[in-house]
Amino acid sequence: MRPVHLRDGLSVAALAAAFLAGCASDTPTQAEIEAARVAAEAAEIAARAPPRIRLNQSVADAAAVYMSFSRDMAGLEGGFTNPEQIQEALRRGAAYDPGQISRGLVAYASILALQSPEFVSGVRSLADDQVTRERIVARIVADPGYAATLPGAEVAAGLVMATLSEDINALSRAANSIENDAYAIQAAHDPRRFWGISEVRDREGRLEAAKIRSAQTMTPPAGEATRLYDAAHSGGGALPVSGAPRKRPYPPAVVNGLALAALAALGYAGENARSNTDALQFDRVSEGCLTMSKLNLFQCLAASRPNYEDMFCLGRHIVRDLATCSRGAAMPAPIVTVSDVIPTDPPPRAAEPIIIRPVPPPAASPQTRTPAPTPTPTPDAPPRPTPSITERLNTQPGRAGAR
């Protein structure tokens, strides 16, 4: 990936040099010499001062799309009172593009990382001149993982992962509520059962509508995009986020988010650096997971017939899959360790040898015979109910990415 550099035009020193060159034919006065000296000193100080934070508007827009959509889905819950409520939730949940949500996840991570003053100041402390800044930028562009080694990266990663974890857990709770309600509504005592088990209206139409809405570009909420853009340029602390520092290694979305934030802290993620910022927002893990989830949603809706199965499709392949895919890209994989076996009881003592003496069998009487035992019949297991099409479709492991 080729780095894009940001320049603000001619420096004060260059202007001063041009002024003196224009006066070469005349002898400069003492005041002119002093003015040139002051200008050169000011230019040297400015060159060593850290640049302003720069993050282009497209990153803030992408982050606003992810944040607003994930929190909208986390606000869903069971307890639907009519089929139209289910269809309205499906229309809202199906209206996302996997690539757009995936890019928004990394963009949101970068803005969260910029809320760490330790990371922003740590990155800027390494580059007190233009040459050093360009060298660090080139290294980040070539290897985004380098940003995770910069000063303050552990604090920034802690903010990112703690905030995303809260949102992911909220999505999981919403998914549990909706899926459990899909089972509860089938009970005989549930007053909603009469419409819960009835067939969905216009099944083909609602499936085609879901496909059309999935292909549309999501528009970021203007207020959220502005708030995130301002927070990114604040230097840290503008968003109410917190989290304990996290050590490496980091998952891919966090790595790219740190790299994008580091470029912004150095002033190299502005509007003329879109090629770099767009490339860093690509995350293969979350995009592939969300793409598979959307295909599973379409299959679920195609097989679903009663309204309660549409509830299950909503909870499983929209809300839960969004949580699962975000967790896989932004949270560390669980580590399973096996400890040594420590016996809690002392080993048993060796038993004394037992001498078994043969005992002669009793003489059998020809008049009595022991009848053979009659086997006790075992009752047959009750037959298992045949699962519905949607239950068979949605209980296969690994449908939308492992947790």
C-alpha positions, 0 to 999 in steps of 0.5 A: 500500500503506497503511503499518501503524505499531507503537506500544508504548502510552503514553510515560513523559512521558504517564504523568508528565503524567497523574500531575501532572494528578491532583495539580493540586488539591494543591501538588506537593512538590519530590520530585514535581517532580524525579520528573516532570522525570527522567521527561520526560528519560527519555522524550525519550531513549527517543524518540530511541533506535532501536527494536528490530528487529521481523520477524514470524514469518511471514517467518521461516517463509517463508524457512525453506521456501525455504531448506530446499527449495532445499538439499534439491533441491541435495542430489540427484544422479545414480547412481540404483540402482533406479526407486523412488529416482527416484520418491521424488526426484520426490515430494519435488521435486514437493511445492512451491507456486510462490507459496510458494517465490517468497515464501520467496525474498524473505523469505530475502533480507530476513533475509540483508540483516539480517545486515549491521550496516552496513545495519541501523545505516545505516537506523536512523541516519536516523531518530532520532525517531518522526516521521522513522521514520514518514516513511521507512516511508511512503516505503518502502511507497510505493516499495520501491526507495527502500530500495536507496538507504539507507546500507549497502544495497550491503553488504546486497545483496552478502550477499544475492546472494552467498549466493543465488548459492551456492545457485543454483550448487549447484542447477545442479550437481545438475541437471547430475548428474541429466540426465547420468545420464539419458543415461548409463543408456541406454548398453549397458554400463551395468548399470542399463539393463535397468530404466532403459529399462523403462516407469514403473509406474503412470504415471497414478497418479504424475502425479496424486500429483504434482499433489496434492502440488503443491497442499499447503502446505509446512510450514517446519522448526521448527528452521530457522524459529527459527534464521532468526527469531533471526538476523533480530533479532540486528542482524547477523552471526548467519548465516555469510554473506559477500559483496562489496558490490554496486552498483545496480541490483538485481533485483526479489527483492533490492529487495523483500528490502532494503525488508522488511529496512529496515522491520524495522530501523525496528521496522515489520515486526512482527506487526501489520504483516503487510499490509506484509510480505506485500505485499513478499514478492510477486515476479512474476518468480519466481512466474511462472517457477515456475508455468510450470515446474510446468506443464512438469513435469506435461507431462513426466511425462505424456509420459514412459514409460521410467524414464530419462525420469522422471530427465530430468523431475526434473533439468530441470523441478524442480532446474534450473528452481528454479535458473533461476527463482531466478537470474532473480529474484535475480541481475542479468541478464548484460550483453553489450558489444561493443568497438571493432575494433582491428586487430592487423596493419598494413593490407596495402600496395597491390599493383602493378598486374598487366598480363594479356596475352591468350594465343591458345588452342591449335589444337584437334585433330580427332582428340582430345577431352577427356572430360567429368569424371564427377561423384563421387557424394556419400554420403548423410548417415545418417538422424538418430534420431527423438527421444523424446517427452520429448526433443522436449518438453524441448529447446524453448528458453525452456520455463521462463524464460530464464537 
